[in-house]
C-alpha cells in the first residue's frame, strides 16, 4: 500500500476532527481571499475614478474631501452652492460667456469684461453640476450635455462615454422640452428602468418629497466601473425648473436670504421654453479642465476668494488611497493571515493529540518493515493534505462569497465584485503557502512519530 493511501485512510479514520481542522483552515483562507478581493476591487475603482477627465473641482468654501466625495463619488452631501454667474467666470473665452447669457435669455452686464478665470480654461472647459436630489437610492445630478460629450473615463482617462441604448440628452428637444435624462447602468438594472421611462427626483434626500415633473430617459450608459454607473443625470435646465430649486435673493453683506424671493418663472406645460433667469440659478460644483499648465496658479487664486475653493480630485483620491484604503487593506491582510496561522496550529494540535492513540499502529508498521522515514512521511502527508484541501476550499468559498459584498461595495464606492474577475497576484501564493503551512504544522507530530519506540509501544 502506498504512503498516500495510508495517509488518506488515517484521515478518514479520524474524519470528524479532520473535517473540523480543514474547516477552520478554509475559513481563514476565505477571509484572506475576501480581504484581497474586496480591497483590490475598491483600489482599482479609486484608480479608475481618479482619471475623471478634468483637473479641478470648484465649489463653495468648506471641506475639500467632502467636495470630492460629493462630486466624484456621489457619497457625501453638498455643503453650499455658488452663483451661476460665478460659474460663467470660468467659461473659456469671451464668446462662450456671451453666448451663454444669450442662450438663457439674459444680457451680458459687462460686455467688455473678460471672464475672471477664462484665461486658465481657454482650450479647456468648465461644466456645471447641481446636486442634492435623489432618484430612488441613487443621486440625481443636474448638468449639461457637455458632461458626456467632453469628459472621458478609464484608467488612462481616454475612453469616451458610450450608450447601451439611446443617446445623450440635449439642451432642449421638441419632444421632451428640458426634461431629458441619462442613467447609469447600475441605476437601470436595479430600478428596472428602460428607454422611454420617466424618473422623478425626490427633493433633498432619498425618500424626500417627490417633484411633479419627470425626466424622460433618452440614454442608458454602458458600464464604466466608476460612480457614474449609479448616477441619474438630468438636463440642468429642467433641474432648475423643479420646485424648490430657485435660488433666493440674498443680502450682499450678511448673506441672509430675503423671504419670498425664491419664485420660479411661470411656464405653460413641459414643452415651455421658459428658462430660469441667471440670477435665480446656483451650482453645486464646477468641473474645470485647464487649457494649459497653470493649474496651481488658478487653484491658489480661487482659494484666496471668500466663498469658493478649488480642489484637485486626483490629489484627494490618491491621498485617500494611500492613507486610508491601502493601510486598511494591509492591516486586514495581517489579521486574516494570523487566522490562517491559528488554523495551522489547529492542524498541529489535531495530529499531535492523535499520536498517543497511534503509537501502537506506528509500532506495528515499523515491525512490518516500515522505516522511520516512511512513518514521518505519512504524518507530513496528512498535515499537508489537511492544509491544501482546506486552503483550496477556502479559496473557492472566498471567491463565491465575494459577490455577496456587492450589497455594501456598490452603494458606497460603486465597485462591483464578480467571482473570478478580481483574482489578485497575492492569491498565487496561497496554495504554495498552504503546502508550507501543512509541512510546518506536521513537523512536531512527525518528529514524535519518528522517535516512537517499537519495543515500548508493543
C-alpha positions in Angstrom: 0.0 0.0 0.0 1.4 3.4 -0.9 2.2 6.1 1.7 -0.5 8.4 0.2 -3.2 5.7 0.6 -2.2 5.1 4.2 -2.3 8.8 5.0 -5.8 9.1 3.4 -7.1 6.1 5.4 -5.7 7.6 8.6 -7.5 10.9 7.9 -10.7 9.0 7.1 -10.5 7.1 10.4 -10.4 10.4 12.2 -12.8 12.1 9.8 -14.6 14.3 12.3 -11.6 16.1 13.8 -10.0 16.1 10.4 -13.1 17.9 8.9 -13.1 20.5 11.7 -9.5 21.2 11.2 -10.0 21.5 7.4 -13.0 23.8 8.0 -11.1 26.1 10.3 -8.3 26.4 7.7 -10.8 27.1 4.9 -12.4 29.9 6.9 -9.0 31.5 7.4 -8.1 31.3 3.7 -11.6 32.5 2.8 -11.1 35.6 4.9 -7.8 36.3 3.3 -9.3 35.9 -0.2 -12.3 38.2 0.7 -9.9 40.9 2.0 -7.7 40.8 -1.1 -10.7 40.7 -3.4 -12.8 43.5 -1.9 -9.9 45.8 -1.1 -8.3 45.1 -4.5 -11.5 45.9 -6.4 -12.1 49.1 -4.3 -8.5 50.1 -5.0 -9.0 49.6 -8.8 -12.2 51.6 -8.7 -10.4 54.5 -7.0 -7.6 54.4 -9.5 -10.1 54.4 -12.4 -12.2 57.2 -10.8 -9.1 59.4 -10.3 -8.9 59.9 -14.1 -12.1 61.9 -14.1 -11.3 63.9 -17.2 -10.9 67.3 -15.5 -8.2 69.0 -13.4 -10.1 70.9 -10.7 -13.4 70.9 -8.9 -14.6 74.4 -7.8 -17.3 74.6 -5.1 -18.4 76.5 -2.1 -15.9 77.1 0.7 -15.6 74.0 3.0 -14.0 70.6 3.1 -12.0 69.6 0.0 -12.6 65.9 0.8 -16.4 66.4 1.1 -16.4 68.3 -2.2 -14.7 65.4 -4.0 -16.8 62.8 -2.2 -20.0 64.6 -3.2 -19.0 65.5 -6.8 -16.9 62.5 -7.9 -18.1 59.6 -5.7 -21.7 60.7 -5.1 -21.3 59.8 -1.4 -21.5 63.0 0.7 -24.0 65.8 0.7 -23.3 69.3 -0.8 -22.4 71.9 1.8 -23.5 75.0 -0.1 -23.8 76.3 -3.7 -22.2 79.1 -5.7 -24.0 81.5 -8.0 -24.4 80.6 -11.7 -22.8 83.9 -12.7 -19.7 82.8 -10.8 -19.6 79.6 -12.9 -19.7 81.7 -16.0 -16.4 83.4 -14.9 -14.7 80.1 -15.8 -16.2 79.7 -19.3 -13.3 79.5 -21.8 -13.3 82.7 -23.9 -15.5 85.8 -24.1 -17.6 84.4 -26.9 -18.7 81.4 -24.9 -19.6 83.6 -21.9 -21.7 85.9 -24.2 -23.5 83.0 -25.9 -24.3 81.5 -22.5 -26.1 84.7 -21.5 -27.9 84.8 -24.8 -28.9 81.2 -24.5 -30.5 81.7 -21.1 -32.1 84.9 -22.3 -30.1 87.4 -20.3 -28.0 90.4 -21.2 -24.3 90.4 -20.6 -23.9 93.1 -17.9 -20.3 94.0 -18.7 -19.7 93.1 -22.3 -16.2 94.5 -22.3 -15.0 92.5 -19.3 -13.4 89.0 -19.7 -14.3 86.1 -17.5 -12.2 86.3 -14.4 -10.7 82.8 -14.9 -11.3 82.4 -18.6 -7.6 82.7 -19.4 -7.0 79.5 -17.4 -9.7 77.5 -19.2 -9.0 78.7 -22.7 -8.6 75.5 -24.7 -10.3 73.5 -21.9 -13.9 73.6 -20.5 -16.0 74.3 -17.4 -19.0 72.1 -16.7 -21.6 73.0 -14.1 -23.0 70.3 -11.7 -26.1 70.6 -9.5 -26.7 68.0 -6.8 -28.9 67.4 -3.7 -31.8 65.3 -5.1 -32.2 61.5 -5.4 -33.8 59.1 -7.8 -34.7 56.2 -5.6 -31.5 55.3 -3.7 -29.3 57.0 -6.4 -28.0 60.5 -6.8 -29.7 62.9 -9.2 -27.1 65.1 -11.0 -28.2 68.2 -13.0 -25.6 69.1 -15.6 -25.2 70.0 -19.3 -24.8 67.7 -22.3 -21.1 68.5 -22.3 -20.7 66.2 -19.3 -20.8 63.2 -21.6 -19.6 65.0 -24.8 -16.4 66.3 -23.3 -15.5 64.1 -20.2 -13.6 60.8 -20.6 -13.1 57.9 -18.2 -10.9 54.8 -17.9 -7.6 54.1 -16.3 -5.9 56.3 -18.8 -8.7 58.8 -18.9 -9.1 58.4 -22.6 -12.4 56.5 -23.1 -15.5 58.3 -24.2 -18.8 57.6 -22.6 -20.9 55.2 -24.7 -24.6 54.2 -24.5 -26.0 50.7 -24.3 -29.2 52.3 -25.6 -30.3 55.7 -26.7 -28.3 58.9 -26.8 -27.1 61.8 -24.7 -29.7 64.4 -23.5 -29.9 67.7 -25.3 -30.4 71.3 -24.1 -34.0 71.3 -25.5 -36.0 68.9 -27.6 -39.4 69.4 -29.3 -40.4 66.0 -27.8 -39.4 66.4 -24.2 -38.5 70.0 -23.7 -35.9 70.5 -21.0 -36.8 67.2 -19.3 -34.5 64.6 -20.6 -32.2 62.2 -18.6 -29.3 59.7 -19.0 -29.0 57.0 -16.4 -26.0 54.8 -15.3 -26.0 51.0 -15.9 -26.5 50.2 -12.3 -29.5 52.6 -11.9 -31.1 50.9 -15.0 -30.6 47.3 -13.7 -31.5 47.9 -10.1 -34.5 50.1 -10.7 -35.7 48.1 -13.8 -35.7 51.2 -15.9 -35.6 51.3 -19.7 -35.5 53.7 -22.5 -38.6 56.0 -22.6 -39.4 55.6 -18.9 -39.7 58.7 -16.7 -37.8 59.2 -13.5 -38.9 61.6 -10.7 -36.4 63.2 -8.4 -37.1 63.4 -4.7 -36.2 66.7 -3.1 -33.2 67.0 -0.7 -32.8 63.3 0.3 -33.7 59.8 -0.5 -37.3 59.3 0.4 -38.0 63.0 0.4 -40.8 64.9 -1.3 -41.0 63.8 -5.0 -41.1 66.5 -7.7 -44.1 66.5 -10.0 -42.1 66.9 -13.2 -40.4 63.8 -14.5 -37.5 63.4 -16.8 -37.7 61.1 -19.9 -34.9 58.6 -20.1 -33.2 59.0 -23.5 -30.0 57.2 -22.8 -28.5 54.3 -20.7 -24.8 54.4 -20.2 -22.6 51.4 -20.8 -20.9 50.2 -17.6 -17.8 52.2 -16.8 -16.7 50.8 -13.4 -17.0 54.3 -12.0 -19.5 56.0 -9.7 -21.3 57.3 -12.8 -22.8 53.8 -13.1 -25.0 54.7 -10.2 -25.9 58.2 -11.2 -29.1 59.7 -12.8 -28.1 62.6 -14.9 -30.7 65.2 -15.9 -30.7 68.3 -18.1 -29.7 71.2 -15.8 -32.3 73.4 -17.5 -35.1 71.0 -16.3 -33.4 70.6 -12.9 -33.7 74.4 -12.3 -37.4 74.4 -13.1 -38.2 71.8 -10.4 -40.0 73.2 -7.3 -37.6 74.4 -4.6 -34.6 74.8 -7.0 -34.8 78.5 -7.4 -32.1 80.5 -5.6 -33.5 83.3 -3.4 -32.0 86.8 -3.3 -29.5 87.3 -0.5 -28.4 90.3 1.4 -25.0 91.2 0.0 -23.4 91.9 3.4 -24.9 89.3 5.7 -25.7 86.7 3.1 -29.2 86.1 4.7 -32.0 85.0 2.3 -34.7 87.5 1.5 -38.1 85.9 2.1 -40.4 85.5 -0.8 -37.7 85.9 -3.5 -37.3 82.2 -4.5 -40.1 82.3 -7.1 -40.0 80.1 -10.2 -40.9 81.6 -13.6 -44.4 80.8 -14.9 -44.5 78.4 -17.8 -47.1 76.5 -19.8 -46.6 72.8 -19.8 -43.5 70.6 -20.2 -42.6 72.0 -23.6 -42.4 75.6 -22.5 -39.1 77.3 -23.5 -39.1 79.5 -20.4 -35.7 79.2 -18.6 -34.8 80.1 -15.1 -33.0 83.5 -15.1 -29.3 83.6 -14.3 -29.7 85.5 -11.1 -32.0 82.7 -9.7 -29.5 79.9 -10.5 -26.9 78.2 -8.4 -24.5 75.4 -9.0 -23.0 72.9 -6.5 -19.7 72.5 -8.3 -17.8 73.4 -11.4 -15.7 70.8 -13.2 -12.7 72.6 -14.8 -10.4 71.3 -17.5 -7.5 73.7 -17.8 -6.2 74.8 -21.2 -2.6 74.9 -20.1 -0.2 74.0 -17.2 -1.4 76.9 -15.0 -3.5 74.8 -12.6 -1.6 75.6 -9.4 -1.8 79.4 -10.1 -5.6 79.2 -10.7 -6.1 76.9 -7.6 -4.3 79.4 -5.3 -6.2 82.3 -6.8 -9.6 80.6 -6.3 -8.7 79.5 -2.7 -8.0 83.1 -1.8 -11.6 84.1 -2.5 -14.1 84.5 0.3 -16.6 81.8 -0.7 -15.0 79.3 -3.2 -12.4 76.5 -3.1 -10.7 74.7 -5.9 -9.7 71.1 -5.3 -7.7 68.6 -7.4 -9.7 65.4 -7.4 -6.8 63.2 -8.4 -4.8 64.5 -5.4 -7.6 63.9 -2.9 -8.4 60.4 -4.2 -4.7 59.4 -4.2 -4.3 60.7 -0.6 -7.4 58.7 0.4 -6.0 55.6 -1.4 -2.5 56.0 0.2 -3.5 57.0 3.7 -6.7 55.0 4.2 -7.5 52.2 1.7 -4.0 50.7 1.4 -3.3 50.8 5.2 -6.7 49.2 6.0 -6.1 46.6 3.3 -2.6 45.7 4.8 -4.0 45.6 8.4 -6.8 43.3 7.4 -4.4 41.1 5.4 -2.2 40.7 8.5 -5.2 40.0 10.7 -6.6 37.3 8.4 -3.1 35.8 7.9 -2.9 35.4 11.7 -6.2 33.4 11.4 -4.5 31.1 9.0 -1.6 30.6 11.4 -4.0 29.8 14.2 -5.6 27.2 11.9 -2.2 25.7 11.2 -1.7 25.4 14.9 -5.0 23.6 15.0 -3.6 21.1 12.4 -0.6 20.6 14.7 -2.7 20.0 17.8 -5.1 17.7 16.0 -2.4 15.4 14.7 -0.2 15.6 17.8 -3.1 14.7 20.1 -3.8 11.6 18.0 -0.2 10.4 18.3 -0.7 8.7 21.7 -3.6 6.7 20.2 -1.5 5.8 17.2 1.8 4.7 18.9 0.8 1.0 18.7 -0.2 1.4 15.0 3.1 3.1 14.2 5.0 0.3 16.1 3.1 -2.4 14.1 4.1 -0.6 10.9 7.7 -0.5 12.0 7.6 -4.2 12.9 6.2 -5.0 9.4 9.2 -3.3 7.8 8.2 0.4 7.5 11.2 2.7 8.2 11.2 5.8 10.4 11.3 7.9 7.2 8.1 6.2 5.9 6.3 6.9 9.2 7.5 10.5 9.2 6.4 11.0 5.5 2.9 9.7 6.3 2.4 12.2 9.1 3.7 15.0 6.9 1.4 13.9 4.1 -1.6 14.0 6.5 -0.9 17.6 7.7 -0.2 18.7 4.1 -3.4 17.3 2.7 -5.4 19.0 5.5 -3.8 22.3 4.7 -4.1 22.0 0.9 -7.7 20.8 0.9 -8.7 23.4 3.5 -6.9 26.1 1.5 -8.4 25.2 -1.8 -11.9 25.0 -0.3 -11.3 28.4 1.4 -10.1 30.0 -1.8 -13.3 28.8 -3.6 -15.5 30.0 -0.6 -13.8 33.4 -0.6 -14.5 34.0 -4.3 -18.0 32.6 -4.2 -18.8 34.9 -1.2 -17.2 37.9 -3.0 -20.4 38.9 -4.9 -22.3 38.9 -1.6 -20.4 42.0 -0.6 -21.8 43.9 -3.6 -24.6 45.0 -1.3 -22.1 47.2 0.5 -19.5 48.0 -2.1 -21.9 49.1 -4.8 -23.7 51.5 -2.6 -20.6 53.0 -1.1 -17.9 53.0 -3.8 -19.6 51.8 -7.0 -17.3 48.8 -7.1 -18.8 45.6 -8.4 -17.2 42.3 -7.4 -17.5 39.2 -9.6 -16.5 35.7 -8.8 -13.3 35.5 -10.9 -12.7 39.0 -12.2 -10.6 40.1 -9.1 -8.1 37.3 -8.7 -5.0 39.1 -7.3 -1.3 38.3 -7.7 -1.1 37.7 -3.9 -3.5 34.8 -4.2 -1.0 32.9 -6.3 1.0 32.3 -3.1 -2.0 30.8 -1.3 -1.6 27.2 -2.5 2.2 27.1 -2.0 1.7 28.8 1.3 -0.8 26.1 2.4 1.7 23.4 1.5 4.4 25.1 3.5 2.0 25.6 6.5 1.0 21.9 6.3 4.6 20.8 6.3 5.5 23.1 9.2 2.4 22.0 11.2 3.2 18.4 10.7 6.9 18.6 11.8 6.4 18.2 15.5 4.0 15.2 15.2 6.3 13.8 12.6 9.3 14.1 14.9 7.2 12.4 17.6 6.4 9.6 15.3 10.0 9.3 14.2 11.1 8.8 17.8 8.4 6.3 18.7 10.0 3.2 20.3 8.7 -0.1 18.7 9.5 -2.1 21.8 7.8 0.2 24.3 4.7 0.7 22.1 4.2 -3.1 21.5 
